[in-house]
Amino acid sequence: MYGKCGKVENALRVLYNTPARDVVCWSAAISALVKCGQGEQALRLFLQMQQEGLEPDSITFVAALNACTSVSSLPMGRHVHAQIIQKGHQSEVMVGSCLVDMYAKCGNIEEARKIFDRMPVRTVVSWNAIIVGYAKCAQGKMALELFQRMQQEVKPDNVTFLGVLNACASLISPEEGRYIHAQINQSWCNQDIAVHNCLMDMYSKCGYIEDASTVFNRMLTQDVVSWNTMIVGYAKCGQGEKALQLFRLMQQEEVEPNRVTFVGLLNACSSILALEDGKSIHQLIIETNYGLDEVVGSCLVDMYCKCGSVEDASRVFNNMAKVDVISWNTMIAGYARCGQGTQALEMFQQMQKEGVKPDSLTFVAALNACADLAALEDGRRVHWQVIQHGFEADVVVGSSLINMYTKCGNVEGASKVFTNMSMRDVICWNSMIVGYVKCNQGDKALELFKKMQQEHVETTCTTFVGVLNACASVAALEEGKRVHAQVTARGFDSDIIVANCLIDMYSKCGSITDACKVFNGMLIHDVFSWNAILGGFAMHGRAKEAFQTFEKLSREGVEMDAITFVCLLSACSHGGLVDEGLFYFESLSPIYGISATMEHHSCLIDLLGRAGFLVEAEVALEEISCQPIASVYMALLGACRMYENLEMGKRVALKLLKFYPDNVSSYVLLANIYAEAGDWSSKARIQQMRNERHVYKYPGCTWIEVDGKVHTFVVGDKEHPRLSEILAELNRLFKEMQAAGYVPHRRLILHDIEEEGRDHSLTYHSEKLAIAFGLISTSPGTPLRIFKNLRVCVDCHTATKFISKLAGRELVVRDGKRFHHFSDGICSCGDCW
């Protein structure tokens, strides 16, 4: 009686004051301690009983096994099991069922199964023990198989249904869940609140929150667990508003909220960034005396951080009575998420000063802070601590290390971490692939993807996003098409993020037609889909299609963002549509409610400059309220070069050199402006300045994909195995082009090179080498796709027009700015690039 009433001290006092204590008294006291959550004391009492010479019976053993289960003590459980065998109680159904339950809950499901299979008689309790055990050990499939077998021997009860519903939830198997739901409706468990709560939990975890809501609304009686299950379910399914609405209804029904309620509500506020609702719930938490609860406190910190109010999060953290590692992790991750990486690292150091031992999630948060700050040295120090604390084998920490190194530009460090990992899950592979792409090593990303497939690692949507971006970065169209086929085979083509990456990949690989096919085949478009196809049209100089797409986007009521107008203005720029571009730029804030970013200003200046409105472009540059980024100056400087405006070019270049002395393009463009003006001494002076400041130019390179392999060329290339054939083809083309009227553009070549030498220098530019290789490596009439890391020069542009006509080929060239489609001697850019 005392035990069941929670008065365990009274129960023990009665036990010790009883002069003749038999096994029944001891067993009752042991059971009382277990029921009151004092499993360790119950086991001590079990041993004391035997020291006093009393032999335990089956009831005692059941109580002792329950005590082992409550404290997850597998060694003590084995000791009790040995005594059960010694005393001959192993064949008793009740003892056998408790043994199965103990081993399963202590994590040894294999031993639990052995005992279960050896039981001569099995009751519903025995079946429940093994089914629930498998469900808790994340082996839901086996739990469901045993559920089918069980029904051939005994009828399931409410505990059985709880176990199999949890199995369905862990497997995300809604169809199995519906089948079990139908069985529940036909059984006496149909009115059991716990079973209905479990049904709601299963449906919400399987993503069927409306089915969960139907179960909830049909319940005759709901307890606080019912309300909590729905609130948590809505929060996890991204329907935070409905979670908050349900809580208001819960208050009207005068159901008292508890810790789980508040955790669910705070997660709901986090998911929809509802800061004011979060503050209201915070006030209610204080009023209901949950303000000092550690779990609720951590959720409050998390909510405030995710809603962007890191100051409130810090106040909650500082006022917490007890701060555990979870609270520290939440605060560190919150600072990192809010872009305050420095404070996150300071918090990380403070945590260790206060003697709190970091766990794997601590290191993940600290590494994310280092990644956001691009703080390589701090990242290396955290890496050393990871090793010291023994977390280097943790796959989540390993993925964070890879991410940190790649975001800090140290892809070699990331690769070393990846190579040294003893175990790698798909997240590690994805992190390394994405890392290579971020560090402009798309070719290595594709090699790693092939290795990933050879090792039979299951690919995910994230894998394909990384690989498609890799294909786009190296313009590997054929490889991109093969990846697309795999995406379709895996059923990921319906994923909107993957579909958006396909549009981007095809656009950047020169196949705007395929990009349109993907876009038109999508059932749903988000703003990123529209931006991707708009950007594709802009890149390919298809201004008309870009405007048509923008009009359709406007009609469908999609909320546009800043990137939408960057794409639209870029299309105007490449199409020479000055009036349209000015209209959309001036409409940004008053009509569309979007503040002009530096990218918009860059597009405007590029638009005006390309069209020859250099004075207007310079005025637009001066009117920018803050310090322009380098690309803004570069846009105007490029236009000055195009229109041979030496004076303005010098003004712009000197500003660019003043604010961005490490920008190599400013030196190159200014030197070229001087060269075109014939001022060779000034050109030499700029080149000398660049060398003295150790600012080095990335060499121009061009690549072409033939038969699935990417071939790269640089100016004057002498390394390619088919070099002699390439040079022979170039010489043949050069003669035919001259006969057709081609005149080399010699103005940018050093003035002290002889006339014949100047023509020779122009002949061996990297794009010409790549085109010649493509011509000798593919069948006549096959379109060629050429890709260059820099803007195409005037001579190569002119030569490519001639080659397209003479060879009867379509030549698609992507330079550092846009796509050029050459056909029959004409370029799609209209010679304006």
TORROLUM-907710 format. One record per residue (C-alpha): x, y, z. Coordinates in steps of 0.2 Angstrom, whole numbers, padded with zeros to 4 digits, always signed. Last residue first. Example, Ala and Ser with C-alpha at 12.3 -4.5 7.8 and 13.67 -1.06 7.14 Angstrom:
2
+0068-0005+0036+0062-0022+0039
//
This chain:
833
+0147+0207-0374+0139+0216-0389+0144+0207-0405+0126+0203-0408+0127+0192-0393+0119+0177-0403+0135+0176-0414+0134+0175-0433+0146+0166-0445+0134+0152-0449+0131+0148-0431+0139+0155-0415+0130+0154-0399+0139+0165-0386+0135+0161-0368+0139+0174-0354+0151+0183-0343+0167+0172-0339+0165+0164-0356+0153+0151-0362+0155+0146-0380+0142+0136-0391+0149+0133-0408+0136+0127-0421+0146+0119-0435+0147+0121-0454+0166+0122-0453+0168+0138-0463+0153+0147-0455+0157+0142-0437+0175+0145-0440+0172+0163-0446+0162+0167-0431+0175+0159-0419+0188+0170-0427+0179+0186-0423+0176+0180-0405+0194+0174-0403+0200+0191-0409+0189+0201-0398+0194+0192-0382+0182+0180-0373+0180+0184-0355+0189+0173-0343+0186+0155-0337+0182+0148-0354+0170+0134-0359+0168+0127-0377+0152+0117-0382+0154+0110-0400+0139+0105-0411+0142+0089-0422+0140+0094-0440+0156+0083-0445+0159+0070-0432+0170+0074-0417+0188+0074-0412+0196+0084-0426+0184+0098-0424+0184+0098-0405+0203+0099-0404+0202+0114-0416+0189+0122-0405+0200+0119-0389+0215+0126-0397+0205+0142-0403+0199+0144-0385+0216+0143-0378+0224+0157-0389+0236+0149-0401+0232+0159-0417+0234+0176-0408+0252+0173-0404+0255+0168-0423+0247+0184-0429+0258+0194-0418+0273+0185-0424+0270+0189-0442+0270+0207-0438+0285+0207-0427+0283+0208-0408+0288+0224-0400+0271+0231-0398+0265+0218-0386+0248+0211-0393+0232+0220-0387+0229+0229-0404+0232+0214-0415+0214+0209-0420+0218+0197-0433+0209+0200-0450+0197+0187-0457+0192+0190-0475+0187+0173-0481+0205+0169-0487+0211+0174-0470+0199+0162-0462+0204+0148-0474+0223+0150-0470+0219+0151-0451+0208+0135-0452+0222+0125-0460+0235+0132-0447+0223+0128-0433+0220+0110-0440+0239+0107-0440+0241+0114-0423+0228+0102-0416+0235+0087-0425+0253+0091-0418+0245+0094-0400+0236+0077-0400+0244+0072-0383+0241+0089-0375+0255+0097-0366+0261+0111-0377+0248+0124-0374+0252+0141-0381+0237+0149-0372+0229+0136-0360+0219+0120-0364+0208+0108-0354+0200+0092-0360+0185+0085-0351+0181+0067-0354+0163+0061-0357+0166+0057-0375+0173+0075-0378+0170+0089-0365+0179+0105-0369+0190+0116-0359+0197+0134-0360+0210+0142-0349+0216+0160-0346+0229+0160-0333+0225+0167-0316+0234+0184-0314+0245+0187-0300+0246+0201-0288+0263+0201-0280+0262+0220-0276+0278+0223-0286+0272+0212-0300+0256+0222-0301+0265+0238-0301+0277+0232-0315+0262+0227-0325+0254+0245-0323+0271+0253-0328+0272+0242-0343+0255+0248-0349+0260+0266-0346+0275+0263-0357+0265+0255-0370+0253+0269-0373+0246+0263-0389+0228+0267-0384+0223+0249-0386+0238+0245-0375+0233+0258-0362+0216+0250-0361+0224+0233-0360+0235+0238-0345+0219+0245-0336+0210+0229-0339+0224+0218-0333+0228+0229-0317+0209+0230-0312+0207+0211-0316+0220+0207-0303+0210+0213-0288+0223+0214-0274+0223+0233-0273+0204+0234-0270+0200+0251-0264+0214+0261-0272+0216+0250-0287+0198+0251-0291+0198+0270-0289+0213+0271-0301+0204+0260-0313+0189+0271-0313+0199+0286-0317+0210+0278-0329+0195+0271-0339+0187+0288-0339+0202+0295-0348+0205+0281-0359+0187+0279-0366+0191+0266-0379+0173+0260-0381+0176+0242-0376+0189+0247-0363+0178+0260-0355+0164+0247-0355+0176+0235-0346+0180+0248-0333+0162+0251-0330+0158+0233-0326+0174+0231-0316+0170+0246-0305+0154+0237-0300+0163+0220-0299+0175+0227-0285+0161+0231-0273+0154+0249-0272+0157+0259-0255+0140+0265-0249+0127+0277-0256+0129+0272-0274+0127+0289-0284+0145+0289-0290+0142+0273-0299+0126+0279-0307+0135+0295-0313+0149+0284-0321+0136+0274-0330+0127+0289-0336+0144+0296-0343+0148+0279-0351+0131+0277-0360+0139+0266-0373+0126+0252-0373+0138+0240-0364+0141+0254-0351+0123+0257-0347+0119+0239-0345+0135+0235-0335+0131+0250-0324+0114+0244-0321+0120+0226-0318+0132+0232-0305+0119+0242-0296+0108+0227-0295+0122+0217-0288+0126+0230-0275+0108+0228-0269+0093+0238-0273+0079+0237-0260+0064+0226-0265+0046+0232-0262+0041+0227-0280+0033+0243-0286+0041+0258-0277+0058+0248-0272+0063+0239-0288+0053+0250-0301+0069+0261-0305+0079+0246-0309+0064+0238-0319+0062+0254-0329+0081+0257-0332+0083+0239-0339+0068+0241-0351+0075+0257-0357+0093+0250-0359+0088+0234-0368+0106+0229-0375+0101+0211-0374+0116+0206-0363+0111+0220-0351+0093+0217-0352+0095+0199-0347+0107+0204-0333+0093+0216-0327+0081+0201-0327+0093+0189-0318+0098+0202-0305+0079+0206-0303+0075+0188-0298+0090+0188-0287+0082+0201-0276+0067+0191-0273+0050+0188-0281+0034+0182-0272+0025+0171-0285+0009+0179-0290+0006+0168-0305+0004+0183-0317+0021+0190-0311+0030+0174-0315+0022+0173-0332+0028+0191-0335+0045+0186-0330+0046+0171-0341+0040+0182-0356+0054+0195-0352+0067+0181-0350+0061+0173-0367+0064+0190-0376+0081+0193-0367+0088+0177-0373+0107+0182-0371+0112+0164-0366+0116+0170-0348+0100+0180-0347+0089+0165-0352+0098+0154-0339+0096+0167-0326+0077+0167-0329+0077+0148-0329+0086+0148-0312+0076+0163-0305+0060+0154-0309+0065+0138-0300+0072+0148-0285+0055+0157-0283+0046+0140-0282+0039+0130-0296+0027+0115-0294+0023+0102-0306+0040+0103-0315+0040+0097-0333+0041+0115-0340+0057+0118-0330+0065+0102-0335+0062+0105-0353+0067+0123-0352+0084+0118-0345+0086+0105-0359+0083+0119-0372+0095+0130-0362+0109+0118-0366+0125+0127-0363+0132+0118-0348+0127+0133-0337+0109+0132-0342+0109+0113-0341+0116+0113-0323+0105+0128-0317+0089+0119-0323+0095+0102-0316+0099+0112-0299+0081+0118-0299+0075+0100-0302+0085+0094-0287+0078+0107-0276+0060+0104-0282+0061+0085-0278+0051+0077-0292+0067+0072-0301+0072+0062-0286+0063+0046-0291+0079+0036-0291+0079+0032-0309+0075+0050-0313+0090+0056-0303+0101+0043-0311+0096+0049-0329+0100+0067-0323+0117+0061-0318+0120+0054-0335+0114+0070-0343+0126+0080-0331+0141+0069-0337+0137+0073-0355+0135+0091-0350+0151+0093-0340+0152+0112-0339+0165+0111-0326+0155+0121-0313+0138+0115-0320+0144+0097-0318+0149+0100-0300+0133+0109-0296+0124+0093-0302+0135+0082-0291+0131+0093-0276+0113+0093-0279+0113+0074-0283+0122+0070-0266+0109+0081-0257+0095+0072-0264+0102+0056-0257+0114+0043-0264+0116+0026-0255+0135+0021-0254+0138+0006-0265+0157+0008-0264+0158+0010-0283+0145+0023-0282+0155+0034-0269+0170+0032-0281+0160+0039-0295+0155+0053-0284+0173+0056-0279+0178+0058-0297+0164+0070-0300+0169+0081-0285+0187+0080-0291+0182+0088-0308+0171+0101-0299+0186+0108-0290+0181+0126-0288+0183+0126-0269+0164+0126-0266+0162+0111-0278+0176+0101-0269+0167+0105-0253+0150+0099-0260+0158+0083-0264+0166+0081-0247+0150+0086-0237+0140+0073-0248+0152+0059-0244+0152+0063-0226+0133+0064-0226+0132+0047-0234+0141+0039-0220+0159+0037-0218+0168+0026-0205+0186+0025-0202+0188+0043-0207+0206+0047-0212+0202+0050-0231+0188+0062-0226+0199+0072-0214+0213+0073-0227+0201+0079-0240+0195+0093-0229+0213+0098-0225+0217+0098-0244+0201+0108-0247+0207+0122-0237+0197+0137-0243+0190+0141-0225+0173+0135-0231+0181+0119-0237+0190+0116-0220+0174+0120-0210+0163+0108-0220+0175+0094-0219+0176+0096-0200+0157+0097-0199+0156+0080-0209+0169+0073-0197+0159+0079-0182+0143+0070-0189+0153+0054-0193+0161+0053-0175+0178+0045-0177+0187+0061-0173+0177+0062-0157+0190+0056-0144+0191+0072-0133+0209+0075-0138+0205+0073-0157+0190+0085-0156+0201+0097-0146+0214+0097-0161+0200+0100-0173+0194+0115-0162+0212+0122-0164+0212+0119-0183+0195+0128-0184+0202+0143-0174+0216+0144-0187+0205+0142-0202+0193+0156-0197+0182+0157-0212+0170+0166-0200+0155+0155-0205+0166+0139-0205+0173+0143-0188+0155+0145-0181+0150+0129-0189+0166+0121-0181+0160+0127-0164+0142+0120-0167+0148+0103-0172+0160+0103-0158+0147+0106-0145+0136+0093-0154+0150+0079-0151+0151+0083-0133+0160+0096-0123+0164+0093-0105+0158+0107-0094+0172+0113-0082+0168+0132-0081+0183+0136-0092+0177+0123-0105+0160+0132-0107+0169+0149-0108+0179+0143-0123+0164+0138-0132+0155+0154-0127+0170+0164-0135+0168+0153-0150+0150+0157-0152+0153+0176-0149+0165+0176-0163+0153+0166-0174+0139+0179-0172+0130+0175-0189+0114+0171-0180+0116+0153-0183+0133+0153-0175+0126+0162-0159+0112+0150-0158+0124+0135-0160+0134+0141-0145+0118+0144-0135+0110+0127-0139+0127+0118-0136+0128+0127-0119+0110+0122-0114+0113+0104-0120+0130+0103-0110+0120+0107-0094+0116+0124-0086+0107+0124-0069+0098+0139-0062+0095+0147-0080+0096+0166-0079+0111+0168-0090+0104+0156-0103+0087+0166-0103+0096+0182-0105+0107+0176-0119+0092+0170-0129+0084+0187-0127+0100+0195-0134+0101+0181-0148+0084+0187-0155+0085+0181-0173+0069+0169-0172+0081+0154-0172+0091+0161-0158+0075+0165-0147+0068+0148-0150+0084+0139-0146+0086+0148-0130+0068+0144-0125+0071+0126-0130+0086+0125-0118+0076+0133-0104+0062+0121-0107+0074+0106-0106+0083+0114-0090+0066+0118-0081+0069+0134-0071+0055+0143-0080+0043+0129-0079+0034+0138-0064+0017+0140-0073+0019+0159-0073+0036+0158-0080+0031+0146-0094+0016+0158-0098+0028+0173-0100+0039+0162-0112+0023+0157-0121+0020+0176-0124+0038+0179-0130+0037+0164-0142+0021+0171-0149+0030+0188-0152+0045+0179-0160+0035+0168-0172+0049+0162-0183+0038+0149-0191+0048+0134-0186+0055+0142-0170+0037+0146-0164+0032+0128-0167+0048+0122-0157+0043+0133-0143+0025+0126-0143+0032+0108-0143+0044+0111-0129+0030+0120-0119+0018+0106-0121+0031+0093-0116+0035+0102-0100+0017+0103-0095+0001+0111-0100-0015+0110-0089-0031+0107-0099-0043+0121-0096-0053+0117-0112-0051+0135-0117-0032+0132-0114-0032+0117-0126-0041+0128-0139-0027+0141-0138-0014+0127-0139-0023+0120-0155-0021+0137-0163-0002+0138-0158+0001+0121-0166-0009+0126-0181+0002+0141-0184+0018+0130-0182+0013+0119-0197+0030+0113-0201+0027+0095-0199+0037+0094-0183+0027+0108-0175+0010+0101-0180+0016+0084-0173+0022+0092-0157+0005+0101-0154-0004+0085-0159+0005+0074-0147+0004+0087-0133-0015+0088-0134-0016+0069-0133-0003+0068-0119-0013+0081-0109-0028+0069-0109-0042+0068-0122-0059+0060-0120-0071+0055-0133-0058+0054-0147-0064+0058-0164-0056+0075-0166-0039+0067-0161-0040+0053-0174-0045+0065-0187-0030+0077-0182-0018+0062-0184-0025+0059-0201-0022+0077-0205-0004+0075-0199+0001+0062-0211+0019+0065-0212+0024+0047-0205+0029+0055-0189+0012+0063-0188+0003+0047-0192+0012+0037-0179+0010+0050-0165-0008+0051-0168-0010+0032-0167+0001+0032-0151-0011+0045-0143-0026+0034-0149-0017+0019-0140-0014+0029-0124-0033+0034-0124-0040+0017-0125-0057+0018-0133-0054+0006-0148-0043-0005-0137-0058-0018-0137-0054-0023-0155-0061-0019-0172-0055-0001-0172-0038-0007-0167-0037-0019-0182-0041-0005-0194-0027+0006-0186-0015-0009-0188-0019-0008-0207-0017+0011-0207+0000+0009-0198+0006-0004-0211+0002+0009-0224+0009+0023-0215+0027+0015-0214+0039+0029-0208+0050+0014-0201+0051+0022-0184+0032+0027-0184+0027+0009-0190+0038+0002-0175+0030+0014-0163+0013+0008-0169+0018-0010-0167+0023-0007-0148+0008+0003-0143-0003-0010-0152+0005-0024-0142+0002-0014-0125-0016-0012-0129-0019-0030-0132-0015-0042-0146-0024-0059-0146-0014-0075-0144-0007-0089-0155-0009-0085-0173-0010-0066-0169+0008-0067-0163+0015-0072-0180+0009-0056-0188+0016-0045-0173+0032-0055-0175+0034-0048-0192+0029-0031-0187+0043-0031-0173+0055-0037-0186+0052-0023-0197+0053-0010-0183+0071-0015-0178+0075+0002-0170+0080-0006-0153+0064+0001-0146+0053-0007-0159+0062-0024-0156+0060-0023-0137+0041-0018-0139+0039-0034-0150+0049-0045-0138+0040-0039-0122+0023-0039-0130+0025-0057-0136+0029-0062-0118+0015-0052-0110+0002-0059-0123+0007-0076-0116+0021-0088-0122+0023-0106-0116+0038-0117-0119+0050-0102-0119+0065-0106-0129+0061-0093-0144+0059-0079-0131+0075-0083-0122+0085-0082-0138+0076-0066-0144+0080-0057-0128+0098-0063-0130+0098-0055-0148+0089-0039-0141+0104-0035-0130+0100-0016-0128+0096-0015-0109+0077-0014-0114+0078-0030-0124+0087-0039-0111+0075-0034-0097+0059-0037-0107+0065-0054-0112+0069-0058-0094+0053-0051-0088+0043-0063-0100+0053-0078-0094+0049-0074-0076+0031-0073-0080+0030-0088-0091+0040-0099-0078+0053-0110-0087+0068-0100-0080+0063-0103-0062+0075-0117-0058+0084-0110-0044+0101-0110-0053+0093-0104-0069+0085-0089-0060+0101-0086-0051+0110-0084-0068+0097-0072-0074+0099-0061-0058+0118-0060-0062+0114-0057-0081+0103-0043-0075+0116-0036-0064+0128-0035-0079+0114-0027-0090+0110-0013-0078+0098-0002-0088+0093+0007-0071+0074+0003-0073+0078-0014-0082+0088-0020-0068+0074-0015-0056+0062-0024-0066+0073-0040-0066+0073-0038-0047+0054-0037-0046+0052-0052-0057+0065-0062-0047+0056-0058-0031+0039-0064-0038+0047-0080-0045+0054-0084-0027+0070-0077-0019+0078-0088-0005+0080-0080+0012+0096-0082+0021+0099-0064+0028+0112-0061+0014+0098-0066+0001+0087-0052+0007+0102-0040+0007+0105-0044-0011+0087-0039-0016+0088-0024-0005+0103-0018-0014+0094-0021-0031+0079-0011-0025+0091+0003-0019+0098+0004-0037+0080+0004-0045+0074+0019-0035+0060+0025-0047+0046+0024-0035+0039+0008-0044+0056+0000-0042+0056+0004-0023+0039-0003-0020+0043-0019-0030+0058-0022-0019+0047-0019-0003+0034-0031-0009+0047-0044-0013+0055-0042+0004+0038-0044+0013+0033-0059+0002+0050-0067+0005+0047-0068+0024+0051-0055+0037+0047-0061+0055+0050-0046+0067+0042-0033+0055+0050-0016+0060+0062-0017+0045+0048-0020+0032+0036-0007+0040+0050+0006+0039+0054+0001+0021+0036+0004+0016+0035+0021+0026+0051+0027+0017+0043+0021+0000+0028+0032+0002+0023+0033-0017+0005+0027-0014+0009+0011-0023+0024+0008-0011+0014+0012+0005+0000+0000+0000
//
